[in-house]
Amino acid sequence: MNVLILGSGGREHAFAWKIAQSKQLENLYIAPGNAGTAHCGTNVNIGVNDFEAIKNLVWEKDINLVLVGPEDPLVNGIHDYFLNDAILREIPVIGPKKDGAQLEGSKDFSKQFMMKHGVPTAQYATFEKNNLEEGYLFLESLKPPYVLKADGLAAGKGVLILSDLVEAKAELKNMLMDAKFGAASAKVVIEEFLHGIELSVFVLTDGQSYKILPAAKDYKRIGEGDTGLNTGGMGAVSPVPFADQAFLNKVEERVVKPTIAGLKAEGIDYRGFIFIGLMNCDGEPKVIEYNCRMGDPETEVVIPRIKSDLLDLLVGVGNQSLSGKSYELIDETACTVVLVSGGYPEEFEKGKKVQGLNLPHDSLVFHAGTKQEGDDVLSNGGRVFAITSFGRSIQQAVNKSFDSAEKIMYDGKYYRKDIGKDLMAYTD
């Protein structure tokens, strides 16, 4: 098989690393890829939203399956583009069509979907410019903290959690009237705040059946102790020790099954990954959000734990034979630690030369934001590497990642040294 992966981050490197191990694979292409994916297949300098160039590549390289990494091309309708093209329509695309991608593309749509299909979630209301005053009144009816979410895609920055009512009202006005997040905040969802501990559950579905992949917990804030600005993710751990089998059974019965059934009821033929962001509220699961793709950096701990052939599962999604597939897991803990550029998630510099990649590492080093220039690997993003290690415990796995993190050097390198620390209390 010839496979194309779309994307350029750590998630896509993890996919490429895993798919490259498949006996079914002939050629692997990654567009645009990074310095790490180049070791797994062939990078092609095409943007993920350049559908015409992607079509030409698929035709030229006789691609048999396309795996879409990021949400942007899915929300923009790449799967629909394939189905509407006489040349492309028979080629499986792993990722939902535009209607299914609205689970991530519109917070208002996803909340309506949850309410309609009985998926447990926080109470909410949606507001636009013309009913700003009603938004103020709704905020007054809630207890702090206040959760404001831009309806559309805002590159992971569209969620505000505020403790002060006056500030919350000011930010609501800023989002709706002053377009703080551009078109993404033309609508704003206000939610009640859920108290608990977060985790993510990942589902792979062919539109009929599904497989639940390992759960993970990620770390969003830039600073240790979950302080500072939100980022794309500073690390992740899988499995999640507080998500025991009894809790995961509740997730399947109360969240996964109603979600899959709801998609069918809506006439949405969803083929791909569903990322379910959850809050464990005293042992009860509530959904914070859906994403229409795998998370990053969660992919870097979930995919390495799968012992079986990932490409075989993806083929099952494409031809709707997933129910006949099975997979095995590595029975160890995986932890990833993300190395970022100095200044991230605000202004940061690119083009920093990386050293230490050729040293022995007891870890998987996934490139997140890198590029190759001659013999040199240079930083090319806010998140530069995701370093994944296995261990019999969280402590053992994360220590290996920290050791590898110290070997990799570039100007401005930063990483959190408390990844997994909060979970160790659940492992005694």
VEXDREN-2710 file (C-alpha; in Angstrom, 1 decimal):
% VEXDREN-2710
k/r/px/py/pz
1/MET/0.0/0.0/0.0
2/ASN/1.0/3.6/-0.6
3/VAL/-0.1/5.9/2.2
4/LEU/-0.2/9.7/2.6
5/ILE/-0.2/11.4/6.0
6/LEU/-1.2/15.1/6.1
7/GLY/0.5/17.2/8.8
8/SER/3.8/18.4/10.1
9/GLY/3.8/17.9/13.9
10/GLY/4.6/15.3/16.6
11/ARG/1.3/13.6/16.0
12/GLU/2.2/13.0/12.4
13/HIS/5.7/11.8/13.2
14/ALA/4.2/9.3/15.7
15/PHE/1.7/8.1/13.0
16/ALA/4.5/7.9/10.4
17/TRP/6.8/6.0/12.8
18/LYS/4.1/3.4/13.5
19/ILE/2.8/3.0/9.9
20/ALA/6.3/2.6/8.6
21/GLN/6.5/-0.7/10.6
22/SER/3.5/-2.2/8.8
23/LYS/4.1/-5.2/6.5
24/GLN/1.3/-3.8/4.3
25/LEU/3.2/-0.6/3.5
26/GLU/5.0/0.0/0.3
27/ASN/5.6/3.7/0.2
28/LEU/4.9/6.4/2.8
29/TYR/4.5/10.1/2.1
30/ILE/4.1/12.9/4.6
31/ALA/2.9/16.4/3.5
32/PRO/4.5/18.6/4.5
33/GLY/6.2/16.6/7.3
34/ASN/9.3/17.6/9.3
35/ALA/12.9/16.6/9.9
36/GLY/11.7/13.5/11.8
37/THR/9.1/12.2/9.4
38/ALA/11.8/12.2/6.7
39/HIS/13.3/9.2/8.4
40/CYS/10.0/7.3/8.1
41/GLY/9.0/8.1/4.5
42/THR/9.2/10.8/1.9
43/ASN/8.3/14.4/2.8
44/VAL/6.4/16.4/0.2
45/ASN/6.3/20.2/0.5
46/ILE/2.5/20.7/0.2
47/GLY/0.3/22.5/2.7
48/VAL/-2.5/20.5/4.3
49/ASN/-5.2/22.8/2.9
50/ASP/-3.8/22.8/-0.7
51/PHE/-6.4/20.3/-1.9
52/GLU/-5.5/20.5/-5.6
53/ALA/-1.8/19.8/-4.9
54/ILE/-2.8/16.9/-2.6
55/LYS/-5.0/15.5/-5.4
56/ASN/-2.1/15.7/-7.9
57/LEU/0.2/14.0/-5.4
58/VAL/-2.3/11.2/-4.7
59/TRP/-2.7/10.6/-8.5
60/GLU/1.0/10.8/-9.2
61/LYS/2.1/8.5/-6.4
62/ASP/-0.8/6.0/-6.6
63/ILE/-1.9/6.7/-3.0
64/ASN/-4.2/4.0/-1.5
65/LEU/-5.1/5.7/1.8
66/VAL/-4.9/9.2/3.2
67/LEU/-4.6/9.8/7.0
68/VAL/-5.4/13.4/8.0
69/GLY/-3.6/14.6/11.1
70/PRO/-4.8/18.1/11.9
71/GLU/-8.3/19.5/12.2
72/ASP/-8.1/22.3/9.7
73/PRO/-8.3/20.3/6.4
74/LEU/-11.1/18.2/7.9
75/VAL/-13.2/21.2/8.9
76/ASN/-12.5/22.7/5.5
77/GLY/-13.8/19.6/3.8
78/ILE/-10.9/17.6/2.4
79/HIS/-12.9/14.3/2.8
80/ASP/-15.8/15.8/0.9
81/TYR/-13.4/17.0/-1.8
82/PHE/-12.2/13.5/-2.3
83/LEU/-15.8/12.1/-2.5
84/ASN/-16.8/14.7/-5.0
85/ASP/-13.9/14.0/-7.4
86/ALA/-14.1/11.1/-9.9
87/ILE/-10.4/10.3/-9.6
88/LEU/-10.3/10.4/-5.7
89/ARG/-13.6/9.1/-4.5
90/GLU/-12.5/5.5/-4.1
91/ILE/-9.5/6.4/-2.0
92/PRO/-10.2/6.1/1.8
93/VAL/-9.7/9.2/3.8
94/ILE/-9.2/8.7/7.5
95/GLY/-11.0/11.6/9.0
96/PRO/-14.6/12.8/9.0
97/LYS/-16.4/14.7/6.3
98/LYS/-17.3/18.4/6.9
99/ASP/-20.5/17.5/8.7
100/GLY/-18.8/15.3/11.2
101/ALA/-15.9/17.7/11.6
102/GLN/-18.3/20.2/13.0
103/LEU/-18.0/18.3/16.3
104/GLU/-14.8/20.3/16.6
105/GLY/-15.4/23.1/14.2
106/SER/-18.4/24.5/16.1
107/LYS/-18.6/24.4/19.9
108/ASP/-22.3/25.3/19.6
109/PHE/-22.9/22.4/17.2
110/SER/-21.1/19.9/19.5
111/LYS/-23.0/21.1/22.6
112/GLN/-26.4/20.8/20.8
113/PHE/-25.3/17.3/19.7
114/MET/-24.5/16.3/23.3
115/MET/-27.8/17.6/24.6
116/LYS/-29.8/16.0/21.9
117/HIS/-28.2/12.6/22.2
118/GLY/-28.0/12.4/26.0
119/VAL/-24.2/12.8/26.3
120/PRO/-23.3/14.1/29.8
121/THR/-21.8/17.6/29.7
122/ALA/-21.9/21.0/31.4
123/GLN/-24.9/23.2/31.1
124/TYR/-24.4/26.0/28.6
125/ALA/-25.9/28.8/26.4
126/THR/-24.7/30.3/23.2
127/PHE/-24.6/34.1/22.4
128/GLU/-24.0/36.4/19.5
129/LYS/-23.6/40.2/19.1
130/ASN/-27.3/40.8/19.0
131/ASN/-27.9/39.2/22.5
132/LEU/-24.9/40.3/24.4
133/GLU/-27.0/41.6/27.2
134/GLU/-28.5/38.2/27.6
135/GLY/-25.0/36.8/27.8
136/TYR/-24.3/39.1/30.7
137/LEU/-27.4/37.9/32.5
138/PHE/-26.4/34.3/31.9
139/LEU/-23.0/34.9/33.4
140/GLU/-24.7/36.4/36.5
141/SER/-26.7/33.2/36.9
142/LEU/-23.5/31.1/37.2
143/LYS/-21.0/30.6/40.0
144/PRO/-17.4/31.4/39.2
145/PRO/-15.1/30.4/37.5
146/TYR/-16.7/31.3/34.2
147/VAL/-16.0/29.4/31.0
148/LEU/-16.1/31.2/27.6
149/LYS/-15.5/29.3/24.4
150/ALA/-15.2/30.8/20.9
151/ASP/-17.6/28.7/18.7
152/GLY/-15.1/28.2/15.8
153/LEU/-11.5/27.0/15.5
154/ALA/-9.1/29.4/17.3
155/ALA/-5.8/27.4/17.2
156/GLY/-6.4/26.1/20.7
157/LYS/-6.6/29.6/22.2
158/GLY/-10.3/30.2/22.1
159/VAL/-11.2/29.1/25.6
160/LEU/-11.1/31.5/28.6
161/ILE/-11.6/30.5/32.2
162/LEU/-12.1/33.5/34.4
163/SER/-12.8/34.0/38.1
164/ASP/-14.1/37.5/38.1
165/LEU/-17.6/38.4/36.8
166/VAL/-16.6/41.9/35.6
167/GLU/-13.7/40.5/33.7
168/ALA/-15.8/37.7/32.2
169/LYS/-18.3/40.2/30.9
170/ALA/-15.5/42.3/29.5
171/GLU/-14.1/39.3/27.7
172/LEU/-17.5/38.3/26.4
173/LYS/-17.8/41.7/24.8
174/ASN/-14.3/41.6/23.5
175/MET/-15.0/38.2/21.8
176/LEU/-18.4/39.1/20.3
177/MET/-18.1/42.8/19.6
178/ASP/-14.4/43.3/19.0
179/ALA/-13.7/39.9/17.3
180/LYS/-11.0/38.9/19.7
181/PHE/-10.7/35.5/18.0
182/GLY/-11.8/36.8/14.6
183/ALA/-14.7/34.9/12.9
184/ALA/-14.2/32.1/15.4
185/SER/-15.8/34.2/18.2
186/ALA/-18.8/35.5/16.2
187/LYS/-20.6/33.1/18.5
188/VAL/-19.5/32.4/22.1
189/VAL/-20.5/29.4/24.2
190/ILE/-20.7/30.1/28.0
191/GLU/-20.6/26.9/30.2
192/GLU/-20.8/26.1/33.8
193/PHE/-17.4/25.1/35.2
194/LEU/-16.9/21.4/35.9
195/HIS/-14.9/20.4/38.9
196/GLY/-12.7/17.3/38.6
197/ILE/-9.7/16.0/36.8
198/GLU/-9.3/15.9/33.0
199/LEU/-8.5/13.1/30.7
200/SER/-8.9/12.2/27.0
201/VAL/-10.4/9.1/25.5
202/PHE/-9.9/8.2/21.8
203/VAL/-12.2/6.3/19.6
204/LEU/-11.6/5.0/16.1
205/THR/-14.8/4.4/14.1
206/ASP/-15.7/3.3/10.6
207/GLY/-19.2/4.8/10.9
208/GLN/-20.7/1.5/12.1
209/SER/-18.5/-0.1/14.7
210/TYR/-15.7/1.4/16.9
211/LYS/-12.6/0.6/18.9
212/ILE/-11.7/2.5/22.0
213/LEU/-8.0/3.3/22.1
214/PRO/-6.0/4.0/25.3
215/ALA/-6.9/7.0/27.4
216/ALA/-4.4/9.7/28.1
217/LYS/-3.9/12.8/30.2
218/ASP/-2.2/15.8/28.8
219/TYR/-0.7/19.0/30.4
220/LYS/-1.8/22.2/28.7
221/ARG/-0.2/25.0/30.8
222/ILE/3.3/26.3/30.0
223/GLY/4.3/26.5/33.7
224/GLU/4.9/23.8/36.3
225/GLY/2.0/23.2/38.6
226/ASP/-0.4/23.9/35.8
227/THR/0.3/27.7/35.8
228/GLY/0.7/30.2/33.1
229/LEU/-0.7/30.4/29.6
230/ASN/-2.3/27.6/27.7
231/THR/-0.3/25.8/25.1
232/GLY/-0.9/23.0/22.5
233/GLY/0.3/20.6/25.1
234/MET/3.5/20.2/27.2
235/GLY/3.3/16.4/27.9
236/ALA/1.1/13.4/28.3
237/VAL/0.7/10.1/30.1
238/SER/-1.0/6.9/29.2
239/PRO/-2.7/4.9/30.7
240/VAL/-4.4/7.2/33.2
241/PRO/-4.3/5.7/36.7
242/PHE/-7.5/7.3/38.0
243/ALA/-9.4/6.0/35.0
244/ASP/-10.0/2.5/36.1
245/GLN/-12.0/-0.1/34.2
246/ALA/-15.2/0.8/36.1
247/PHE/-14.8/4.5/35.0
248/LEU/-13.9/3.5/31.5
249/ASN/-17.0/1.3/31.3
250/LYS/-19.1/4.3/32.2
251/VAL/-17.4/6.3/29.5
252/GLU/-18.3/3.6/26.9
253/GLU/-21.9/3.3/28.0
254/ARG/-22.7/7.0/28.7
255/VAL/-20.4/8.7/26.2
256/VAL/-19.0/6.6/23.4
257/LYS/-22.2/4.6/22.5
258/PRO/-24.5/7.6/22.5
259/THR/-22.0/9.5/20.4
260/ILE/-21.7/6.8/17.8
261/ALA/-25.5/6.3/17.8
262/GLY/-26.0/10.1/17.6
263/LEU/-23.8/10.4/14.5
264/LYS/-25.8/7.6/12.8
265/ALA/-29.1/9.2/13.8
266/GLU/-27.9/12.5/12.3
267/GLY/-27.0/10.8/9.1
268/ILE/-23.3/11.6/9.6
269/ASP/-21.0/8.9/8.1
270/TYR/-18.1/9.4/10.4
271/ARG/-14.9/7.6/9.6
272/GLY/-11.8/8.4/11.6
273/PHE/-10.8/9.4/15.1
274/ILE/-13.0/11.0/17.8
275/PHE/-11.1/12.7/20.6
276/ILE/-13.3/13.0/23.6
277/GLY/-12.1/15.5/26.2
278/LEU/-13.6/14.4/29.6
279/MET/-13.8/15.5/33.1
280/ASN/-13.9/12.9/35.9
281/CYS/-16.3/14.5/38.3
282/ASP/-16.2/12.3/41.4
283/GLY/-16.2/9.1/39.3
284/GLU/-18.8/10.4/36.8
285/PRO/-17.6/11.3/33.2
286/LYS/-18.7/14.5/31.6
287/VAL/-17.7/15.7/28.2
288/ILE/-15.8/19.0/27.9
289/GLU/-15.3/18.8/24.1
290/TYR/-15.0/16.7/21.0
291/ASN/-12.2/16.9/18.5
292/CYS/-12.4/15.3/15.1
293/ARG/-8.8/14.0/15.1
294/MET/-6.2/12.6/17.5
295/GLY/-4.7/14.9/20.1
296/ASP/-1.1/16.2/20.2
297/PRO/0.8/15.3/22.3
298/GLU/-1.5/12.5/23.3
299/THR/-0.9/10.6/20.0
300/GLU/2.7/10.3/21.1
301/VAL/1.8/8.2/24.1
302/VAL/-1.3/6.4/22.7
303/ILE/0.0/5.2/19.3
304/PRO/3.3/3.8/20.7
305/ARG/1.3/1.7/23.2
306/ILE/-0.4/-0.1/20.3
307/LYS/1.5/-3.3/19.6
308/SER/-0.6/-4.3/16.6
309/ASP/-0.5/-3.0/13.0
310/LEU/-2.1/0.4/13.0
311/LEU/-2.4/0.5/9.2
312/ASP/-4.5/-2.7/9.3
313/LEU/-6.9/-0.8/11.7
314/LEU/-7.0/2.2/9.3
315/VAL/-7.8/-0.1/6.3
316/GLY/-10.7/-1.4/8.4
317/VAL/-12.0/2.1/8.9
318/GLY/-11.7/2.8/5.1
319/ASN/-13.6/-0.3/4.0
320/GLN/-15.9/-0.5/7.1
321/SER/-14.5/-3.8/8.3
322/LEU/-13.2/-2.4/11.7
323/SER/-15.5/-4.7/13.6
324/GLY/-13.5/-7.7/12.5
325/LYS/-10.2/-6.2/13.6
326/SER/-8.5/-6.3/17.0
327/TYR/-5.4/-4.8/18.5
328/GLU/-3.0/-5.5/21.4
329/LEU/-1.4/-3.0/23.8
330/ILE/2.0/-2.8/25.4
331/ASP/1.4/-3.3/29.1
332/GLU/3.6/-0.4/30.2
333/THR/3.1/3.3/31.0
334/ALA/4.1/5.8/28.3
335/CYS/5.0/9.4/29.1
336/THR/5.9/12.1/26.7
337/VAL/7.7/15.4/27.6
338/VAL/7.5/18.3/25.1
339/LEU/10.5/20.5/24.4
340/VAL/9.5/24.0/23.3
341/SER/11.1/27.1/22.0
342/GLY/12.0/30.0/24.3
343/GLY/9.1/32.4/24.6
344/TYR/6.4/29.9/23.6
345/PRO/3.4/30.1/23.6
346/GLU/3.9/33.8/22.9
347/GLU/6.6/35.2/20.5
348/PHE/9.4/32.7/19.9
349/GLU/12.4/32.3/17.6
350/LYS/12.8/29.6/14.9
351/GLY/15.9/28.4/13.2
352/LYS/17.9/27.2/16.3
353/LYS/20.4/24.5/15.5
354/VAL/19.6/21.2/17.4
355/GLN/22.4/19.1/18.8
356/GLY/22.3/15.7/20.7
357/LEU/19.9/13.8/18.4
358/ASN/22.6/11.3/17.5
359/LEU/23.3/10.4/21.1
360/PRO/21.9/7.2/22.5
361/HIS/18.4/7.7/23.8
362/ASP/16.3/5.3/25.8
363/SER/13.3/7.1/24.3
364/LEU/11.3/7.8/21.1
365/VAL/12.1/11.3/19.9
366/PHE/9.2/12.6/17.9
367/HIS/9.8/15.8/16.0
368/ALA/7.1/18.4/16.4
369/GLY/8.5/21.6/14.9
370/THR/11.7/21.0/13.0
371/LYS/13.2/21.3/9.5
372/GLN/16.3/19.9/7.8
373/GLU/18.8/22.3/6.3
374/GLY/21.8/20.4/4.9
375/ASP/23.1/18.2/7.7
376/ASP/21.5/20.3/10.4
377/VAL/18.2/20.0/12.1
378/LEU/16.7/23.4/13.1
379/SER/13.8/24.3/15.3
380/ASN/10.8/25.4/13.3
381/GLY/7.9/25.8/15.7
382/GLY/6.8/26.5/19.2
383/ARG/6.8/22.9/20.2
384/VAL/10.0/21.3/18.9
385/PHE/10.1/17.7/20.2
386/ALA/7.9/15.2/22.0
387/ILE/10.1/12.7/23.9
388/THR/8.2/9.4/24.7
389/SER/9.5/6.7/27.0
390/PHE/8.1/3.5/28.5
391/GLY/8.3/2.3/32.1
392/ARG/6.8/0.0/34.6
393/SER/5.6/3.2/36.4
394/ILE/5.0/6.8/35.6
395/GLN/8.1/7.8/37.5
396/GLN/10.3/5.4/35.6
397/ALA/8.9/6.4/32.2
398/VAL/9.1/10.1/32.8
399/ASN/12.6/9.9/34.2
400/LYS/13.8/8.3/30.9
401/SER/12.1/11.2/29.0
402/PHE/13.8/13.8/31.3
403/ASP/17.2/12.1/30.7
404/SER/16.7/12.3/26.9
405/ALA/15.5/15.9/27.2
406/GLU/18.8/16.9/28.8
407/LYS/20.8/15.4/25.9
408/ILE/18.9/17.4/23.2
409/MET/20.3/20.9/23.0
410/TYR/19.2/24.1/21.3
411/ASP/19.0/27.8/22.3
412/GLY/16.0/28.6/24.4
413/LYS/15.0/25.0/25.1
414/TYR/12.3/24.7/27.8
415/TYR/10.3/21.8/29.2
416/ARG/8.1/21.1/32.2
417/LYS/9.8/19.0/34.9
418/ASP/6.5/17.9/36.6
419/ILE/4.8/15.9/33.9
420/GLY/3.0/13.0/35.5
421/LYS/3.7/14.2/39.0
422/ASP/0.1/14.8/39.9
423/LEU/-0.8/11.2/38.8
424/MET/1.6/9.5/41.1
425/ALA/-0.7/9.9/44.0
426/TYR/-3.2/7.5/42.2
427/THR/-0.6/4.7/41.8
428/ASP/0.2/4.0/45.5
END
